[in-house]
Amino acid sequence: MAIMLADHPDVEALVNRADPYAKWAMAIALLVAMPALLIVMLVQRPVLQISCSSITPLILLAIIALGIKLYALGSGRLPKLWLVIGYVIFIGGALFDLTMTVRSNASLSDEANPIARVFLDNGFSLSFVYCFAAVGQTLYTIACCVMWAAFLRHFSLLTASIRQSHPRSFLEYSKAAFGCGQLTWRQTLLPYKISELPRAYHLWWYFVFTLAGMGILRWYFGLGWLGFQPLTELQIATTTAGGLLILYLVLHYVQWKRMPTTEGDDGDTQ
């Protein structure tokens, strides 16, 4: 990803401005969205399942609002090519998956989406499910697009922040990329204080990068309606997540190789 590093005179101040919004986004994702999804999928109590499914649009609206704020706080250039690639993945994947679903299974009798399944299995009309899906999928796609644009705007600041921890190896650079630059290895691997948790700002952007890449699965699921699905959903999700982690590390490896060597550093110069 060829993104020019912006000149950040006060990296820490800029990161501190964005960090609270990243914390809110992480809190909503980990403490609200994920528990709600687990309840929908695992708890066989219709009232709880319907309630958790119904708050999905509110969660997405909150993520969109935070994404807009984070985008505004970004200070880097917006690479149009990567922006378009992300939008093609999100918007194109959503349209393709939804089109194939309606074309192949208009009654939604074979629909596997857990939220749609909750409404269908609890007597809600097909019209209601289609309307709710239209709203939810639209908000989800907007949230992905906004956060992807914010990630691209923050990438130069993220890189500058990682470099401020003065990593002497790529392993240390990777540790800083996940928000643990100022932590020891013990604190990174076995935190037992709030102050030893990874920094939300750095961790959130990895979450957004992974979410962006997982958008490719929408294309895969759409192809499934055409009979092309050699891997199960769990297998393809696990493979994609692992591949995205490797890609994220490669992306940061490129930035580490570009990092100028200072006296006493073991890093390479490029």
C-alpha positions as CSV (number, residue, x, y, z in Angstrom):
1,M,0.0,0.0,0.0
2,A,1.9,3.1,-1.2
3,I,0.8,5.7,1.2
4,M,3.1,8.7,1.8
5,L,3.8,9.5,5.4
6,A,2.5,12.9,6.3
7,D,4.6,15.3,8.4
8,H,3.2,14.9,11.9
9,P,4.8,17.6,14.2
10,D,3.0,16.2,17.2
11,V,2.1,12.6,16.7
12,E,1.2,11.8,20.3
13,A,-1.3,14.8,20.4
14,L,-3.0,13.7,17.2
15,V,-3.3,10.1,18.4
16,N,-4.6,11.2,21.8
17,R,-7.4,13.2,20.0
18,A,-8.5,10.1,18.1
19,D,-7.9,7.5,20.8
20,P,-11.2,8.1,22.8
21,Y,-13.3,7.5,19.7
22,A,-11.4,4.3,18.9
23,K,-12.1,3.2,22.5
24,W,-15.8,3.8,22.1
25,A,-15.7,1.9,18.8
26,M,-13.9,-1.0,20.4
27,A,-16.3,-1.0,23.4
28,I,-19.3,-1.1,21.1
29,A,-17.8,-3.9,19.0
30,L,-16.6,-6.1,21.8
31,L,-19.1,-5.3,24.6
32,V,-22.3,-4.8,22.7
33,A,-22.2,-6.1,19.1
34,M,-20.3,-9.4,19.7
35,P,-22.3,-10.4,22.9
36,A,-25.6,-9.6,21.0
37,L,-24.5,-11.7,18.1
38,L,-23.6,-14.6,20.4
39,I,-26.9,-14.4,22.1
40,V,-28.7,-14.5,18.7
41,M,-26.7,-17.5,17.6
42,L,-26.5,-19.5,20.8
43,V,-29.2,-18.6,23.3
44,Q,-32.5,-20.3,22.5
45,R,-34.7,-17.7,24.0
46,P,-36.8,-15.8,21.4
47,V,-37.3,-12.7,23.5
48,L,-33.5,-12.2,23.9
49,Q,-32.8,-13.2,20.3
50,I,-35.3,-10.7,18.9
51,S,-34.2,-7.9,21.2
52,C,-30.5,-8.4,20.3
53,S,-31.4,-8.6,16.6
54,S,-33.5,-5.4,16.8
55,I,-30.7,-3.2,18.2
56,T,-28.4,-3.9,15.2
57,P,-29.3,-0.7,13.3
58,L,-28.6,1.3,16.5
59,I,-25.2,-0.3,16.8
60,L,-24.4,0.4,13.2
61,L,-25.5,4.0,13.5
62,A,-23.1,4.5,16.4
63,I,-20.2,2.9,14.5
64,I,-21.0,5.2,11.5
65,A,-21.0,8.3,13.7
66,L,-17.6,7.3,15.3
67,G,-16.2,6.5,11.8
68,I,-17.2,10.0,10.6
69,K,-15.5,11.6,13.6
70,L,-12.3,9.4,13.2
71,Y,-12.2,10.3,9.5
72,A,-12.4,14.0,10.4
73,L,-9.5,13.5,12.8
74,G,-7.3,11.8,10.2
75,S,-4.4,13.9,8.8
76,G,-3.1,11.8,6.0
77,R,-3.8,11.7,2.3
78,L,-6.6,9.6,1.0
79,P,-5.3,7.2,-1.6
80,K,-8.1,7.0,-4.2
81,L,-7.1,3.6,-5.6
82,W,-7.3,1.8,-2.2
83,L,-10.5,3.7,-1.4
84,V,-12.1,2.4,-4.6
85,I,-10.8,-1.1,-4.0
86,G,-12.4,-1.1,-0.5
87,Y,-15.7,0.3,-1.8
88,V,-15.9,-2.4,-4.6
89,I,-15.4,-5.1,-2.0
90,F,-18.1,-3.7,0.3
91,I,-20.7,-2.3,-2.0
92,G,-20.2,-4.8,-4.8
93,G,-20.0,-7.8,-2.4
94,A,-23.2,-6.7,-0.6
95,L,-25.1,-6.2,-3.9
96,F,-23.9,-9.5,-5.4
97,D,-24.7,-11.5,-2.2
98,L,-28.2,-10.0,-1.8
99,T,-29.0,-10.3,-5.5
100,M,-28.0,-14.0,-5.5
101,T,-30.0,-14.6,-2.3
102,V,-33.2,-13.1,-3.7
103,R,-32.7,-14.7,-7.1
104,S,-32.1,-18.2,-5.7
105,N,-34.1,-18.2,-2.5
106,A,-36.8,-15.5,-2.6
107,S,-38.7,-17.1,0.3
108,L,-35.5,-17.1,2.4
109,S,-36.3,-20.6,3.5
110,D,-32.6,-21.5,3.3
111,E,-31.3,-18.2,4.6
112,A,-28.4,-18.7,7.1
113,N,-28.0,-15.2,8.3
114,P,-28.6,-15.6,12.1
115,I,-30.5,-12.3,12.5
116,A,-32.8,-12.9,9.5
117,R,-33.2,-16.5,10.8
118,V,-34.4,-15.2,14.2
119,F,-37.2,-13.1,12.7
120,L,-38.2,-15.8,10.2
121,D,-38.4,-18.5,12.9
122,N,-40.4,-16.3,15.2
123,G,-43.3,-15.5,12.9
124,F,-42.3,-12.2,11.4
125,S,-43.6,-11.6,7.9
126,L,-41.3,-11.9,4.9
127,S,-41.9,-8.3,4.1
128,F,-40.7,-7.2,7.5
129,V,-37.5,-9.3,7.1
130,Y,-36.8,-7.9,3.7
131,C,-37.3,-4.3,5.0
132,F,-35.1,-4.9,8.1
133,A,-32.5,-6.6,5.9
134,A,-32.4,-3.6,3.5
135,V,-31.9,-1.2,6.4
136,G,-29.4,-3.3,8.2
137,Q,-27.3,-4.2,5.1
138,T,-27.3,-0.5,4.0
139,L,-26.1,0.7,7.4
140,Y,-23.5,-2.1,7.6
141,T,-22.1,-1.2,4.1
142,I,-22.0,2.5,5.0
143,A,-20.2,1.7,8.3
144,C,-17.6,-0.4,6.4
145,C,-17.1,2.3,3.8
146,V,-16.7,5.1,6.4
147,M,-14.3,3.1,8.6
148,W,-12.2,2.1,5.6
149,A,-11.9,5.7,4.5
150,A,-10.9,6.6,8.1
151,F,-8.3,3.8,8.2
152,L,-6.7,5.1,5.0
153,R,-6.7,8.7,6.4
154,H,-5.0,7.5,9.6
155,F,-2.5,5.1,8.2
156,S,0.3,7.6,8.0
157,L,-0.4,8.8,11.6
158,L,-0.6,5.1,12.7
159,T,2.8,4.4,11.1
160,A,4.4,7.6,12.7
161,S,3.0,6.5,16.1
162,I,4.5,3.1,15.8
163,R,7.9,4.5,14.8
164,Q,7.8,6.7,17.9
165,S,8.3,3.6,20.1
166,H,11.7,3.1,18.4
167,P,11.4,-0.6,17.5
168,R,14.7,-2.3,17.0
169,S,13.3,-5.3,15.2
170,F,10.2,-6.2,13.1
171,L,8.9,-8.2,16.1
172,E,9.0,-5.0,18.2
173,Y,7.5,-3.0,15.3
174,S,4.6,-5.6,15.1
175,K,4.1,-5.4,18.8
176,A,3.7,-1.6,18.5
177,A,1.4,-2.0,15.6
178,F,-1.1,-3.8,17.8
179,G,-1.0,-1.1,20.5
180,C,1.7,-2.6,22.7
181,G,4.7,-0.4,21.8
182,Q,5.2,1.0,25.3
183,L,4.5,-2.3,27.0
184,T,7.0,-5.1,28.0
185,W,6.6,-8.5,26.5
186,R,5.1,-9.8,29.9
187,Q,2.5,-7.0,29.8
188,T,1.8,-7.7,26.2
189,L,1.3,-11.4,26.6
190,L,-0.1,-11.5,30.1
191,P,-1.7,-8.2,31.1
192,Y,-3.3,-8.0,34.5
193,K,-3.9,-4.2,34.8
194,I,-6.0,-1.9,32.8
195,S,-2.9,0.2,32.1
196,E,-1.3,-2.9,30.5
197,L,-4.0,-3.4,27.8
198,P,-3.2,-2.6,24.2
199,R,-3.9,1.0,23.0
200,A,-7.3,1.2,21.4
201,Y,-6.2,3.5,18.6
202,H,-3.8,0.9,17.2
203,L,-5.9,-2.1,17.8
204,W,-9.0,-0.6,16.3
205,W,-7.3,-0.1,12.9
206,Y,-6.3,-3.8,12.8
207,F,-10.0,-4.6,13.5
208,V,-11.1,-2.3,10.7
209,F,-8.5,-3.8,8.3
210,T,-9.8,-7.3,9.1
211,L,-13.4,-6.2,8.7
212,A,-12.5,-4.7,5.3
213,G,-10.9,-7.9,4.1
214,M,-13.7,-10.1,5.4
215,G,-16.0,-8.2,3.0
216,I,-14.5,-10.5,0.4
217,L,-16.6,-13.3,2.0
218,R,-19.8,-11.6,0.6
219,W,-18.6,-12.4,-2.9
220,Y,-17.9,-16.0,-1.8
221,F,-21.3,-16.4,-0.2
222,G,-22.9,-15.0,-3.4
223,L,-21.1,-17.6,-5.4
224,G,-22.4,-20.2,-3.1
225,W,-25.9,-19.7,-4.5
226,L,-24.4,-20.7,-7.9
227,G,-23.0,-23.9,-6.5
228,F,-19.4,-22.8,-6.0
229,Q,-18.5,-23.2,-2.4
230,P,-15.6,-25.7,-1.9
231,L,-15.1,-24.7,1.7
232,T,-17.5,-24.4,4.6
233,E,-18.3,-21.0,6.0
234,L,-16.1,-21.7,9.0
235,Q,-13.2,-22.8,6.9
236,I,-13.3,-19.9,4.5
237,A,-13.8,-17.4,7.4
238,T,-10.8,-18.9,9.3
239,T,-8.6,-19.0,6.2
240,T,-9.5,-15.4,5.3
241,A,-8.9,-14.1,8.9
242,G,-5.5,-15.8,8.9
243,G,-4.6,-14.4,5.5
244,L,-5.6,-10.9,6.6
245,L,-3.4,-11.1,9.7
246,I,-0.4,-12.1,7.5
247,L,-1.3,-9.3,5.0
248,Y,-1.5,-6.7,7.8
249,L,1.9,-7.8,9.1
250,V,3.4,-7.6,5.6
251,L,2.0,-4.1,5.2
252,H,3.7,-3.1,8.4
253,Y,6.9,-5.0,7.4
254,V,7.1,-2.7,4.3
255,Q,6.8,0.3,6.5
256,W,9.4,-1.0,8.9
257,K,11.9,-1.6,6.1
258,R,11.3,2.1,5.1
259,M,12.1,3.2,8.6
260,P,15.4,5.2,8.8
261,T,18.1,3.6,10.9
262,T,19.1,5.6,14.0
263,E,22.3,5.1,16.0
264,G,22.0,1.9,18.0
265,D,19.0,0.6,16.0
266,D,19.2,-2.8,14.3
267,G,16.5,-2.0,11.7
268,D,17.4,-1.8,8.0
269,T,17.5,1.4,5.9
270,Q,15.7,1.8,2.7
